[in-house]
């Protein structure tokens, strides 16, 4: 069995390794017992409670052994809020955003660091903060937040697909916006964007990291961090990632929305949009020549062709080139059909080829184009599809009836 191209093999353990695992389990159970025993005596509203500090240290040790223990992450947040982080003075948390902000202002993404302590609609002004009961200040907050990011980094390297580590880092980043001056908070967020690049260089298709990156970029673009659009550089990033690994579904997926944003922000005219469409089709043809069996390429190719073939609906206005004539649409689709026919001569056992040929000729029919001369070809493609993918024979029978 393989995951992202890395073959999984059965692990054989020696007696010494088994004993080490048993010792680790015993240590973990002892820590968990201490953790549960300490909870009833904790007073989170008192920053001077020494028990809170002890509980915080227990969370550190527990999470290093088991970062999937989300309850421990939640209690770590409470320890930080009641102890290490500074507190606002009463009634001094004005909104950072002006009430007259433009309705087009980018808002906070819903899923980064979503928690009751930082997901409030208003943003808190760090200038309005006072020292906490334990004498902490905004500078101290910056040090605490950086320490927490440093604590989670090795965990993220070891467990790159653990939801709770990503969520906790998101919460720390949101606290940076709440507690620190904008330039300082922005620097922290920009560093986090660099981290996602490093994570994706280790595992280019880690969807956790891709999702997290999109959220980081959305926040960096927002008014809360004095941001501007990053669509151009993110589109370039997807191009680089695709050229390294054609099978990067997340990169293709991100590209589908970024390209439209870039064209809109450039205020591209019809000629520029048509050129962008042709460049995208050329990129796809180059990719399919190398990896015709790659499902992610075909999904993105279908996405582009669907935008070409969609002529009547309102959705067509949100396409790369919405003002193509019917004849131009026919020409582009037929061009792709001819390209895929050539591909089929060398890769006759790839089912995606025949699915595309049937789908794109159907798109011509939907444009009102007579394809009677291709009826025989379609019957042959359908049979090839049945032969290449017998497990879905019922689906292909239904398709045959609909054709």
Number of C-alpha atoms within 10 A of each C-alpha: 7 8 7 11 7 8 8 9 8 5 6 7 10 9 8 9 11 12 12 12 13 12 12 13 13 12 15 18 13 12 17 17 11 13 19 10 11 15 13 8 10 16 15 17 13 15 22 14 15 13 18 26 18 14 21 22 14 18 25 16 15 22 20 14 16 14 22 16 14 16 10 22 21 14 17 21 17 17 26 20 17 23 24 22 26 24 22 18 12 9 7 14 17 13 12 15 14 9 7 6 9 8 7 6 12 17 14 19 16 9 14 24 21 16 16 8 14 19 19 10 9 13 19 22 20 21 13 15 20 17 15 18 15 15 13 17 20 21 12 15 20 20 14 17 22 15 12 15 19 12 15 18 17 12 17 18 11 10 14 18 14 14 14 18 23 19 19 23 23 23 22 20 25 23 23 25 25 23 28 21 17 18 12 14 21 21 14 18 22 13 10 20 19 12 15 19 16 13 19 18 13 12 13 22 19 17 16 16 22 19 15 20 20 17 20 21 21 20 24 24 20 17 18 20 18 12 15 13 16 15 21 15 12 20 21 14 16 19 17 12 20 20 13 12 14 19 21 21 20 19 24 22 15 17 21 16 15 20 21 18 19 18 18 14 12 11 11 15 12 14 11 15 21 17 13 18 21 14 12 16 18 12 14 18 19 12 19 20 13 11 15 21 17 17 14 18 22 20 16 17 19 15 14 18 21 17 19 25 22 18 19 9 8 10 11 17 14 14 21 27 24 18 18 16 11 15 10 12 22 20 13 17 19 17 13 18 19 13 15 21 17 11 17 19 9 11 14 15 16 18 21 21 24 24 16 21 23 20 17 20 21 17 21 19 15 13 17 11 14 11 12 10 8 11 12 9 13 21 14 13 21 21 15 19 23 19 13 17 15 12 10 11 14 11 11 18 13 10 12 13 7 7 12
